[in-house]
Amino acid sequence: MNDAVSTSLVATAPAWRVSDDLVPYDSALAAMQTQATAIRAGEAEETVWLLEHPPLYTAGTSAQPGDLTNPANFPTYDAGRGGQWTYHGPGQRTAYVMLDLTRQHGLIPPRDVRKYVWGLEEWVIRALDQLNVRGERREGRVGIWVADGAGGEAKIAAIGVRVTRWVSWHGIALNVSPNLDHFSGIIPCGIREHGVTSLEKLGLTTTLEDADLALQSAWTGVFSATA
């Protein structure tokens, strides 16, 4: 590939946006869809949006009705992303990633959704490593897993994506200090035999700002054009 073509296919760094207030889920969906459409049209820059939602449950395209065990607990939304049921709420850092996947992003080749999902996993694992937590993948189980301190393991981050005309949206949700009791209204990602955890439950005093810094730093090694 010659230099001119190579340059055109390699993405530059995305814009990072942080919302300080809780963002209603329907507003976030509309904003992501608008941004993804504009990215595809060449009218907006790629963006990573860091935010929190008020307490709610979202259903992915594979969600089973029976895995919503307490439908009166919080509002529910059809997310349109891949995956099953997920909880969002205060104390959870949600990162919505809107990238043009026709371009190379660091370790992620163009038009490779499987590798893109791997990249999101790797991003979270590297961010957790900066917070002195060992995150791991598990075959057949979506998300990032950690030792729970009681001889078992639990999910600390959920991953769910949607790709529209080769632009990604949705992303990851990292449990920093959410109310873990709120997960009791669903079977998270359809997995009954393992629970969920957070950085707080692991004994860390990590703030959302700490998590943001780790995520931004870890991005470079996975998605940066110079990775």
Secondary structure, 3 states (H helix, E strand, C coil): CCHHHHHHHECCCCEEEECCCCCCHHHHHHHHHHHHHHHHCCCCCCEEEEECCCCEEEECCCCCHHHECCCCCCCEEECCCCCCEEEECCCEEEEEEECECCCEECCECCCCHHHHHHHHHHHHHHHHHHCCCCCEEECCEEEEEEECCCCCEEEEEEEEEEEECCEEEEEEEEECCCCHHHHHHECHHHCCCCEECCCCCCCCCCCHHHHHHHHHHHHHHHHCCCC
